[in-house]
Amino acid sequence: TYSDYRFIEIKDILFLKADNNTTEFFMKDKTKIVAFKTLKYFEAILPKTFQRIHQSFMINQNYIARIHLGKSECHLKPLKMRLPFSKSYRKVVSELAATLSSNALT
């Protein structure tokens, strides 16, 4: 809120989800934090490890377990969740997959 500040570790953020003019942070410990700023705002200030994959989602690439291009899904490690990525962000996700595969066993 405008008079309440909550400090979180960037490394603990799994993904962000847009909800109108608010953004929900989904954390590694399965908690959810709501911020009264747009996803676009956070896209501009978060480090490059966070990638926009959908109009409504930004993902922390450090928690990606799998990218399924055929189903347009990103799978997250700790929560075993699947997040969709849209066609307009397919190039970003393909580049992300190439980067991650160069650093991991495939």
N, C-alpha and C positions, 0 to 999 in steps of 0.2 A: 504494500500500500504506500501511499505518499509519505506517511510519517513513520513507517515501520520498515526497517532494513533487515534482511536476512542474508547472511553471508554463507555461500556454499562453495565447495571445492569444485572447480571445473572438471577435474578428473572423475568425479562421482556422477556426472550427468550422462545418462544413456542417450536420451533424445528429447527433443522439444516438439510440442504439438501446438499449433495455432488454434485458437478458439475465439473467433471474432477479433476483438481488440485486446485479448489477453493471450498469454502464452503459458502453457503447462510444461513444467520441467519434470521429467520422469527420472528418478534417481536410482543408483545402483542398489540402494537398500530398500527398494520398492515403494518409497514414498513419492508423493507428488506435490510439487510446489507451484503455486499460481503467481504469475507476475502480471502487472497491469501495463504491459508494453506489447507491441506487436512482434511477430516473429521476424519481420524485416529489421527491426531495431536490433535484435540479438544477432541476426545474421551479420550485421556490420561490425559488431564488437567481439564476437567469439573467435577463438583461434581457428586456423585452417583445418584442424582435425574435425571440425564440425562442417558437415556438408548438407546443403539443401537438396532433398531428394523428391520433394513433393510440395505443392502449394501449402500444405498443412504440416509438413514434417522437416525437421533438421535432425541429423543423426551424428553421434560421436563415432567416428570411424574406428576408434580403438576397441569398440564393443561389437563390431560386425563379425559374425561367425560364418555367414554365407550370403552370397548374392546370387539370386536365381533370376537371370535375365528373361527367361521364358515366361515366368509367372509374375514378373515385375515386383519382386519382393526382396527385402533385406531382412536377414535373420539376426537377432541380437543374442549374444552369448548368455548373460546371466539370467535373463527372464524367459528365454526361449520364446520370444515374441517375433512376429513377422510384421514388418512395416511396408506398405506399398510405396513404390516410386512411380511417378507419372512419366508419360512419353516425353514431355518437354524437358525432363531431367535425366533422360536415358543416357545421354552423352556423359554427363557428370558421373553417373553411377558406373558406366563402363570404364571411365578413367580411374575411378576409385577402385574398381575391381582389379585393374591392371597394376595399380600401385600396391594394393594389398597382396596380390599374388606374387609380386617380386620380392616381398618380405616374408613370405610364408610357404609352407609346403602345400602343393595343390594336388 
